[in-house]
Amino acid sequence: MSENRRRTLGRLGEQAAASHLKRLGFSVLERNVRTRHGEIDLIAFDGHTLVFAEVKARLIAAHQQTIRADQEPLSGLSVRQRTRLRRLAAAWLRDARCERPSAHTIRFDAIGVILDTHGTLRRLDHVEAAW
């Protein structure tokens, strides 16, 4: 897949994940927070819980009826990625340049999004407190 198609798929996946979190009552505080150490896909807050979400998106053929094991978006989450997200979240919370919400709970979620080649959302898996 070309880099441009990969970015487009990533943006569509993040948009689907952000919409899902909004339906659950969260406000998306930030998207694609970049630091020199990496990127946080989504940061959301519902007044109680602050969520740092890793979003993984996969593309399948429009005519495909079932999703193969190698197309499962969340199967590729590595320990290294989880550790990186924790480190990035800690850095974001320490950043004094912006006001941060006072949260009772901080959670790391994983959201897997499967879109077909027509851009239709085929499945969204949300694992709360994934690590």
WOTA-V70688 format. One record per backbone hydrogen bond with DSSP energy under -1.0 kcal/mol. NH is the residue of the N-H (numbers start at 1). CO is the residue of the C=O. E is the energy in kcal/mol with one decimal. If there is no record, write none. Layout:
nh=NH co=CO e=E
nh=NH co=CO e=E
This chain:
nh=6 co=2 e=-2.4
nh=7 co=3 e=-2.4
nh=8 co=4 e=-2.3
nh=9 co=5 e=-2.6
nh=10 co=6 e=-2.5
nh=11 co=7 e=-2.6
nh=12 co=8 e=-2.5
nh=13 co=9 e=-2.6
nh=14 co=10 e=-2.5
nh=15 co=11 e=-2.3
nh=16 co=12 e=-2.2
nh=17 co=13 e=-2.3
nh=18 co=14 e=-2.7
nh=19 co=15 e=-2.5
nh=20 co=16 e=-2.0
nh=21 co=17 e=-2.4
nh=22 co=18 e=-2.3
nh=23 co=19 e=-2.1
nh=24 co=20 e=-1.2
nh=25 co=22 e=-1.7
nh=26 co=21 e=-2.4
nh=27 co=45 e=-2.8
nh=29 co=43 e=-2.3
nh=30 co=43 e=-1.6
nh=32 co=41 e=-2.4
nh=33 co=40 e=-2.1
nh=35 co=38 e=-3.0
nh=40 co=33 e=-2.3
nh=42 co=53 e=-1.6
nh=43 co=30 e=-2.4
nh=44 co=51 e=-2.4
nh=45 co=27 e=-2.3
nh=46 co=49 e=-1.4
nh=50 co=105 e=-3.0
nh=51 co=44 e=-3.3
nh=52 co=107 e=-2.6
nh=53 co=42 e=-2.9
nh=54 co=109 e=-2.4
nh=56 co=111 e=-2.6
nh=58 co=113 e=-2.5
nh=60 co=115 e=-2.4
nh=64 co=61 e=-1.2
nh=71 co=68 e=-1.8
nh=72 co=69 e=-1.3
nh=77 co=74 e=-1.4
nh=82 co=78 e=-2.0
nh=83 co=79 e=-2.6
nh=84 co=80 e=-2.3
nh=85 co=81 e=-2.3
nh=86 co=82 e=-2.0
nh=87 co=83 e=-2.2
nh=88 co=84 e=-2.7
nh=89 co=85 e=-2.6
nh=90 co=86 e=-2.2
nh=91 co=87 e=-2.0
nh=92 co=88 e=-2.4
nh=93 co=89 e=-2.5
nh=94 co=90 e=-1.7
nh=95 co=91 e=-1.1
nh=104 co=48 e=-1.9
nh=105 co=48 e=-1.8
nh=107 co=50 e=-2.9
nh=109 co=52 e=-1.9
nh=110 co=127 e=-2.0
nh=111 co=54 e=-2.7
nh=112 co=125 e=-3.0
nh=113 co=56 e=-2.9
nh=114 co=123 e=-2.9
nh=115 co=58 e=-2.6
nh=116 co=120 e=-2.1
nh=117 co=60 e=-1.1
nh=119 co=116 e=-2.6
nh=122 co=114 e=-3.1
nh=123 co=114 e=-1.6
nh=125 co=112 e=-2.9
nh=127 co=110 e=-3.1
nh=130 co=108 e=-1.8
